[in-house]
Amino acid sequence: MALLITDECINCDVCEPACPNEAISEGEDIYVIDPDLCTECVGHFDEPQCVVICPVDCIPKDPNHLETENDLLAKYKRITGQ
């Protein structure tokens, strides 16, 4: 499952540089996560770095992008060319 930034985001800018897949970018009002690039840090870290670093806890799993651990690993391999 990709992650999603909710409207509780305070635009603190700590999540964007923490994302190893560059899936996070500045949106119109809040930061957004590209579900095609988000692997929940599978392949990079044991837990999503944006969730770890977020000071307001506004990054839940996106129910509109259901993916298994294997799906996320396959996406990681596609993104990184492995």
ABEGO torsion letter per residue (X at the ends): XBBBBBAABAGAGAAAAABAAGABBBBAABBBBBAAABAGGBGABABBAAAAABAAGABBBBAABBBBAAAAAAAAAAAAGX
